[in-house]
Amino acid sequence: LFPALTPSGAVAERYGRAAAEALYDFENATCNAILELLPPNSVTGSTTRTLFTYQEEVDLFLHERSLLSDPSKIPKPTRDPALPKPFTHYVDTRGHSLHPSVLYNALVEGNPNLHIVNMTVENLSTDPDGLWSLGNGVRASKIVLAVNGYLGGLREGFGVIPVRGQCISTTLKIDTNFSWDDGDVYVARTADGCVVGGMRPWGETDGTHTVDDSVVDPKVSSALRFALDTLITLAPPQPEPKITHEWTGIMGFTDDLLPFVGPLPSDPNGFVIAGFSGEGVPKIFGAAKLLAGIIAGKEAVDAEPWVQDVLRAFDPARFRK
């Protein structure tokens, strides 16, 4: 549960400074709402330490920090000669770890309006009555395409790109979450150690346009183990850690790394929430609340000042305008 470190310079360039700050506030508000939903003591840690190797990384962080109306909300990077090489600076920001089952149980238990049915949907169409047909005799007046990794099988050409990520689980005990190499390495604490993910740029391919999650990339495996060796220098002294699991998963990316949330372009009574580009947890629950308001035909579902900027940035038709 890692909200953005700073407002995004890329978002500011494309959608304006107000949108960049709005998305930053939106992620933090979503994280706050999730934490309020969860049982006490179900979350591990409260900070993420981001490490910097080059002055250019520090300068970019300071530039994006300056996009806030009140930059003092985010600490400046600290130079620390005691950091192991190659790191020179660090900054501590919020970041939490939680097991997915904890979040699932918090959402499902005690919610009488939630009904979960498992079925395979291989194609979508509308009938002469304007109802959606999902196959197996299931019809609906409205549908929401809420997909994690891939949308193309249901809506060709929609612009959600499948990307394969890779992680290892290890017994290494750490005191905080970590991130470095501009987010190419991310480390989350677990009850038994930590999970190390990322390193896609080091793979045999960049992992894009890939829907096969049945194999691991050996070059990414080697890079993750190199990252683990670096992480050992940041962790408290302890026995040599073991790697217990390794896996891949398919994420859905978009061209600007922002999700699609809203009506499906040119599809009656169809809606989409997808394409979170590997950063879904700090966005998706707030995005789902906004989408619920759209489906219900209401204006913004709360009075937060960032709502309209976020809706414009997440508009599924934004690349067609």
Residue pairs with C-beta under 8 A, 6 or more apart in sequence:
1 31
1 34
1 35
1 43
1 95
1 96
1 97
1 98
1 281
1 282
2 48
2 94
2 95
2 96
2 177
2 179
2 186
2 279
2 281
2 282
3 24
3 27
3 28
3 30
3 31
3 94
3 95
3 282
4 23
4 24
4 27
4 279
4 282
5 50
5 61
5 64
5 74
5 91
5 93
6 24
6 61
6 64
6 65
6 67
6 68
6 74
7 17
7 20
7 21
7 23
7 24
7 64
7 65
7 67
7 68
8 20
8 23
8 24
8 64
9 20
9 60
9 63
9 64
9 67
10 256
10 257
11 19
11 20
11 23
11 256
11 258
11 313
12 19
12 20
12 64
12 67
14 256
15 309
15 312
15 313
16 309
17 67
18 309
19 309
19 310
19 312
19 313
20 64
20 67
21 67
21 68
21 69
21 306
22 305
22 306
22 309
22 310
22 313
23 258
23 306
23 309
23 310
23 313
24 68
25 304
25 305
25 306
26 283
26 286
26 304
26 306
26 310
27 282
27 283
27 286
28 94
28 282
29 286
29 304
29 306
30 282
30 283
30 284
30 285
30 286
30 287
31 94
31 96
31 282
33 285
33 286
34 103
34 281
34 285
35 43
35 96
37 103
37 106
37 107
38 98
38 102
38 103
38 106
39 102
39 106
42 98
42 99
42 102
42 106
43 96
43 97
43 98
44 96
44 97
44 98
44 189
44 190
44 191
45 95
45 96
45 97
45 176
45 177
45 189
46 94
46 95
46 96
47 92
47 93
47 94
47 95
47 176
47 177
48 92
48 93
48 94
48 95
48 176
48 177
48 178
48 179
49 90
49 91
49 92
49 176
49 177
49 178
49 179
50 61
50 90
50 91
50 92
50 93
50 178
50 179
50 180
51 83
51 87
51 89
51 90
51 178
51 179
51 180
51 234
52 58
52 61
52 77
52 87
52 88
52 89
52 90
52 91
52 180
53 86
53 87
53 88
53 180
53 181
54 88
55 88
57 89
57 182
58 77
58 88
58 89
61 77
61 91
62 76
62 77
65 71
65 74
65 76
68 74
74 91
74 93
75 91
75 92
75 93
76 91
77 89
77 90
77 91
78 89
78 90
78 91
79 88
79 89
80 88
80 89
80 90
83 89
83 90
84 230
84 233
84 234
87 180
92 176
95 176
95 177
97 177
97 188
97 189
97 190
99 190
99 191
107 114
108 114
108 116
119 134
119 136
119 138
120 135
121 134
121 135
121 154
122 135
122 153
123 135
123 154
124 132
124 133
124 134
124 143
124 154
124 155
124 270
125 132
125 133
126 132
126 133
126 267
126 268
127 133
127 139
130 141
130 268
130 269
131 139
131 140
131 141
132 139
132 140
132 141
132 142
132 143
132 269
132 270
133 139
134 140
134 143
141 269
142 269
142 270
142 271
142 295
143 269
143 270
143 271
144 270
144 271
144 272
144 273
144 291
144 295
145 151
145 154
145 155
145 264
145 270
145 271
145 272
145 273
145 274
146 272
146 273
146 274
146 288
147 154
147 160
147 252
147 274
148 250
148 251
148 252
148 274
148 280
149 162
149 163
149 211
149 249
149 250
149 251
149 252
150 160
150 162
150 211
150 250
150 252
151 158
151 160
151 252
151 272
151 274
151 275
152 158
152 160
152 162
155 264
155 267
155 272
158 260
158 272
158 316
159 254
159 255
159 260
159 275
159 319
160 252
160 253
160 254
160 260
160 274
160 275
161 208
161 209
161 252
161 253
161 254
161 255
162 208
162 209
162 210
162 211
162 250
162 251
162 252
162 253
163 200
163 207
163 208
163 209
163 210
163 250
163 251
163 252
163 253
163 278
164 200
164 207
164 210
164 212
164 213
164 217
164 248
164 249
164 250
164 251
165 197
165 198
165 200
165 207
165 248
165 249
165 250
165 251
165 278
166 197
166 198
166 199
166 200
166 203
166 207
166 216
166 217
166 220
166 221
166 224
166 246
166 247
166 248
167 195
167 196
167 197
167 224
167 246
167 247
167 248
167 249
168 195
168 196
168 197
168 221
168 224
168 225
168 228
168 243
168 245
168 246
169 190
169 192
169 193
169 194
169 195
169 243
169 244
169 245
169 246
170 193
170 194
170 195
170 196
170 228
170 241
170 242
170 243
170 244
171 192
171 193
171 241
171 242
171 244
172 193
172 194
172 228
172 231
172 232
172 235
172 238
172 241
173 193
173 194
173 235
173 236
173 238
174 187
174 189
174 193
174 194
174 231
174 234
174 235
174 236
175 235
175 236
176 189
177 186
177 187
177 188
177 189
178 185
178 186
178 187
178 231
178 234
179 185
179 186
179 187
180 230
181 198
183 198
184 198
184 199
184 200
184 201
185 196
185 197
185 198
185 199
185 227
186 196
186 197
186 198
187 194
187 195
187 196
187 197
187 227
187 231
188 194
188 195
188 197
192 244
193 241
193 244
194 231
196 224
196 227
196 228
196 231
197 224
198 224
198 227
199 220
199 223
199 224
199 227
200 206
200 207
200 220
202 219
202 220
202 222
202 223
203 217
203 219
203 220
203 223
204 217
204 218
204 219
205 217
207 217
207 220
208 253
210 250
211 250
213 247
213 248
213 249
213 250
214 248
215 248
216 246
216 247
216 248
217 248
221 246
224 246
225 243
228 241
228 243
232 241
251 276
251 277
251 278
252 274
252 275
252 276
252 277
253 275
253 277
253 278
254 260
254 275
254 277
255 319
257 277
257 279
258 275
258 277
258 313
258 314
259 273
259 274
259 275
259 276
259 277
259 280
259 283
259 284
259 287
259 314
260 272
260 273
260 274
260 275
260 314
260 315
260 316
261 272
261 273
261 287
261 290
261 291
261 311
261 314
261 315
261 316
262 271
262 272
262 291
262 294
262 311
262 314
262 315
262 316
262 317
263 270
263 271
263 272
263 294
263 316
263 317
264 270
264 271
264 272
264 316
265 316
265 317
265 320
271 291
271 294
271 295
272 316
273 284
273 287
273 288
273 291
276 283
276 284
286 310
287 314
289 301
289 302
290 300
290 301
290 307
290 310
290 311
290 314
292 301
293 299
293 300
293 301
294 311
300 307
300 308
300 311
301 307
312 318
